Amino acid sequence: MELVKILVVSDSHGDRQIIADLLSRYVDDVTAICHCGDSELPMNDPLAAKMTIVKGNMDTAPFPNDELVVMGGRRLLVTHGHLQQVNQGLLNLELFAKSRNANVVMFGHTHQLGVTMDQGILFINPGSISQPRGQYAAIGGTYAILTIDGDHYGVDYYNRQFQPVDQLRFRF
């Protein structure tokens, strides 16, 4: 199986420059770039065309509410999470993922990074790249790189300076 690397970012809230910087830095190093909503980019922004991007609760552009992408033999669901009420927990998101037969779910909305494996589904929230909240807010914004290698997943978090956050490396 092919090695798949996906940059996962969310909740940039109009910070177009960080998205441009991420695309510039990673376009040749990753298989795909997924934005989990609240980009606040217009539909015709050239950056939007370079990513799988979904609509968040603050977006006015008519991006889709979710996207299902197949890569590395996995079904990857990209959504913002507000429609599944992720602020109240992951149950609705898990049910939505199961309805789409997803193996991996990438979502945002909470502005808090997190990753967990539950009932064979990997849930990844990259946190907010521009307005982080919660335990890791002091990092100043985060994104994640998901690596799919056969039956193994790696999720590594990075700060806005493209540096890995050593304590935020996960293997499943």
Secondary structure, DSSP 8 states (H G I E B T S, - for coil): ---EEEEEE---TT-HHHHHHHHHHHTTT-SEEEE-S-----TT-TTGGGSEE---TT--S---SEEEEEETTEEEEEE-SGGGTGGG-SHHHHHHHHHTT-SEEE--SSS--EEEEETTEEEEE---SSS--STTGGG--EEEEEEEETTEEEEEEEETTS-EEEEEEEE-
